Every structure is written in structure tokens, then in C-alpha cells.
Amino acid sequence: MTTKVTDIVGTEHRKLENSVNPLFLNRWSPRAMSGEELPESDLLTLLEAARWAPSCFNLQPWRFLYARQGTENWDTFLNLMVEFNQTWAGKAGALLVVISKKTFDHNGKPADTHSFDTGAATQNLALQGMLMGLVVHSMAGFDYDKAREVLEIPEDFTVEAMMAVGLPGNVEDLPEEMQEREVPSPRKELQEIAFNGKFKS
Amino acid sequence: MTTKVTDIVGTEHRKLENSVNPLFLNRWSPRAMSGEELPESDLLTLLEAARWAPSCFNLQPWRFLYARQGTENWDTFLNLMVEFNQTWAGKAGALLVVISKKTFDHNGKPADTHSFDTGAATQNLALQGMLMGLVVHSMAGFDYDKAREVLEIPEDFTVEAMMAVGLPGNVEDLPEEMQEREVPSPRKELQEIAFNGKFKS
């Protein structure tokens, strides 16, 4: 018997404090993927979701560079990652490098919310992927400088994150130490992150 | 006849390039709100959605300071905003100041994705609000320094954005110049934000 990562999505590892749409509770960041190619139409649907995020003055600072499994840029993207991430993300259907524009298009002034807004766009992508039964996993474990160099990312853009997206795979095919970690992670209590009025530590 | 903002949500102002869950297309940032109090349980549900966002090493750098309409901190929060935003956000049911922790809890080192991750959490909040038929509108038009001072936000946190959330109101009750802007905004074409391989300008 094999366990698809989608089988172990659920509330048993996560404690809700208030009612919420299951969409948010059930989204998590698995590592087990099948190694199958991700159809281009699926990738475009993920990017379409990101496209409709809100941003300051509708700047839309987010940009997504991508390589699909089996295409010419795949190795370039995979080799940006630290070894730990290459181990599992090599079975993704597509890899993305997420970047953001630091200045407004209309006047060149600093757009202070460029990273914040790009995080919002990326969450749309993650949720759309979850709704499609895909694995979506963001990571910071890659060489940011090398990404800038090999992907020719201009100085006016910040390198934010990489993402691996793909079809769910078997947990048993992950290296043993990753199998234990293949569960939805918990969260801080709400009273630790939300305060009525002033900041409380 | 009055037009509720929720009546004009739709695809007529927005051009999809690929299929996507309507959740993402239909979310936008109206300004017309009713001025009614937002039940505390609704606010907690919004915050619960934010709570389950992903973050680097599961740091959960996001914090939400809030004031509900009619409570003691309301004026303090509203007065942080520029005049233009006070005009419409005064009819919100709750105001939030979103901040993010710049360092990891476990070792104090810089958490470079703190703004990016907090943007993701805020998008969960926005989408949960949309699913509840609420208005959720983020803004940068407020006094960041004053927010830090009056809400006693420590130096180790970045002030990211403010948000107004509330029950939908009548477009006709907005000042005339805002009525014209009360439509879902368009987006760049997908080919402007997503690139196969290297960056393209």
C-alpha cells in the first residue's frame, strides 16, 4: 500500500481555533511528487491565479520564471537549489523562481510593498494548486545570487523564493528523514499573532 | 435603486487568459462599506485563515493589530490613515495594521522572506473575507512611523500595510470621485509577468 500525500491532508495534525474555509486549513507544503511532467495548461492556470492578486497602486510587481520537467531549462533551475531540496524537488513537474520589481512603473519610485504583494500572488498560486490536487512547495533554500546571474534578473528586481509544483507522489519514495516530516505543520496560537489594539509580545 | 459592491463583482471588467478558480478572479478591493460593526467571530475567522499560510521554516512572521468599529482603539487606527483613505475606511467594520517579524525566533538571524510570507498570510485573509461576502481592502496610504509609535511596534518588526474589512455598502454613498473607481481593476497580460526560462523585459 502506498500513501499519496493528498491522503494525509487533514485536520488531525492541525488545531483550528475558529471556523474557516477548509481551503486554508488543508493547504500545506508536501515534498513527495511523482516526477511526471506538469501539463503547460496546468502551469498557466497556476500563474493565472497569481495574476489576480492585489498590489499597491496595482503595480503587480510579481514575475515568475519557470522551467517544466523535461524542458531545456530544467537543469538550470534545479541546480540553483541546495542539495536537500534537489533531492525531492527533482520530482516536481515545474520549478519557479519568484521575483519582484522594487519600483513603480509610472515614476520609478520605491514600491515598498513589492515583496509583500508578491507573497500574496504566490499564495493565490499555492491555493489554486491545492484546489487542483497539486503539490506546491515554496522554498528559500537555493542560491539567490546564482539565480540572479544565470536567469539574468535585473538589479531592479528582488529574488524572493523558488517554488516546486507537481503531481503528488508516494511518501515512501522520499528519503527516510523526509518521510517523517511529510505532515502538515502546526501553527502558533491565534493570541500570539493577533492583538486587539497595541502590539503585545 | 442602490448597487451593492458585491453586485458588480464579475468578469466583465477582467479578461481571463486561462481557466482559474473564480475565487481568484472575483476577489477585488472595493471601498464601499456599510459602517456596521464586524462581529468579532467574523474577524477571528479572517485571522484564522491568515494563520495557516506557509512561511520559511514555519516562522509565521505575521502579526495583526486590530480595532473593531465602535471599540476604544478605533479612532487611533483610523487616524493613522491619509485623509483619502479615512473618507471611505471610516465605514469599515474593523481596521488592521499588518506587521512582520524580521528575524527567526530560534536563532535571531534575519528572516529574509518575512514580508513575502506576510503577504501570503494577508492574501488568505482577503480570500476568506471574499468567501464571506466581506469587503477586504489593503492599503499603504497611512503614516508608517506613527503606526509604529502609537501601537508600540518594536524595531524588530516591519510595518507592512493596513487593511479595512467590513460589510459591503452602497456605491452611491462614496464620494463621487471614488464611485468611478469602484470597479475590479484589470491586470497585466500573463506574458508580461511569466517567463519560460530567463527574465525577459
Interface residues (C-beta under 8 A of the other chain):
Chain A: R14 L16 E17 N18 S19 V20 N21 L23 F24 L25 R27 W28 S29 S41 L44 T45 L47 E48 A49 A50 R51 W52 A53 P54 C56 N58 Q60 W62 R63 F64 L65 Y66 A67 R68 T71 E72 N73 T76 I99 D112 T113 S115 F116 D117 T118 G119 A120 A121 T122 Q123 N124 A126 L127 Q128 L131 S138 A140 V150 L151 E152 I153 P154 F157 E160 A161 S185 R187 K188 L190 I193 A194 F195 N196 G197 K198 F199 S201
Chain B: R14 L16 E17 N18 S19 V20 N21 L23 F24 L25 R27 W28 S29 S41 L44 T45 L47 E48 A49 A50 R51 W52 A53 P54 C56 N58 Q60 W62 R63 F64 L65 Y66 A67 R68 T71 E72 N73 T76 I99 D112 T113 S115 F116 D117 T118 G119 A120 A121 T122 Q123 N124 A126 L127 Q128 L131 S138 A140 V150 L151 E152 I153 P154 F157 E160 A161 S185 R187 K188 L190 I193 A194 F195 N196 G197 K198 F199 S201
